[in-house]
Amino acid sequence: MTKLVHIGNVAIGNGNKVAIQSMTNVETNNVDLVVNQLLQLQNAGCDIVRVAVKTHQCAKALADIKCKVNIPIVADVHFDYTLAIAALENGADKIRINPGNVSADGISQIVDCAKMHNAPIRIGVNGGSVGKQYLQNYPTKIDAMVANLTDYVHMFEDRGFDNLVLSMKSSSVAETVVVNRLIASTFDYPLHIGVTEAGPYPQALVKNAVGIGSLLLDGIGDTIRVSATANPVDEVLSAKQILGSVGMLDVVEFVSCPKCGRCSVDLEVFAQAVYNKVKDIPKRLKIAVMGCEVNGPGECADADLGMAGGKGKFVFFKHGKVYKTVNEDVALQEFFNEIDLLVK
Ligand code: SF4
């Protein structure tokens, strides 16, 4: 079990639900644009949002932004430690820094300020930001990343600070999984996980689903960010799909068969329509759309509700048992009615 860390009104670690993160992609000093994007992200299901703080103007804007939203905000700061301090003074709920590009005195001052504001700090090493000396002194990049992060952790613990969140990211799925497994077995700080620089969709979703999903199934990860060259709202929707797929979020498990020669209905059309109907329902249900009545109900016997195609008709089944037959032309509406009844 990892340590408990509070990021504003969201708790992570210590068995809390895995929090979804994303990052705004507009100028932080444009308060209206940022607030608009934060609200969109929150409505989509995001728990924590990171914003880039590049200037003191951005840091000051946080105070105005914080008045208009209640989602916790993480200030992403590089190089200039005074920006981290200004962000905390203007209400940032957490700071994300790369200790490799901040002076030792700067770290001490950030730590003092974070203690005063009771704010956590995320520190991490990415595949592209490993210190050169570590790469030279360790046999593999993974060893170098772990040694680098370990030194960062000591840098903060030596200053009496343990309100930390750790991250180890790489654009390689395998590297991300291996380094996080190592870190999870070394430290008990909450882990922020994700595959970084994962590109556009569908690659971004596949890489993050494999990387984040593998770690979550190992019991590793307290907050996740799907990195994608896309609208950040899509990152949140992808994160929800990943959490739903590993059983960590209440969503409908939608099942449809791959279709074979036994199918005599336009399965793709029915499957897509039912998927669209159920994809946002926040309940743990299993709904199936199967291609044939011979094998469909048996192949998906544990579905709460299912429909299976026949010649010009569909049979509806619950837990593998057929209970109703309807004509194909009204099957979709009838099935939607059944879903509505089930959800109620
Ligand atoms: S449910 Fe029927 S149509 Fe679908 S894959 Fe199985 S046998 Fe084929």
Boltz pocket constraint, residues with backbone or C-beta under 6 A from the ligand:
constraints:
  - pocket:
      binder: B
      contacts: [[A, 257], [A, 258], [A, 259], [A, 260], [A, 261], [A, 262], [A, 263], [A, 290], [A, 291], [A, 292], [A, 293], [A, 295], [A, 296], [A, 299]]
      max_distance: 6.0
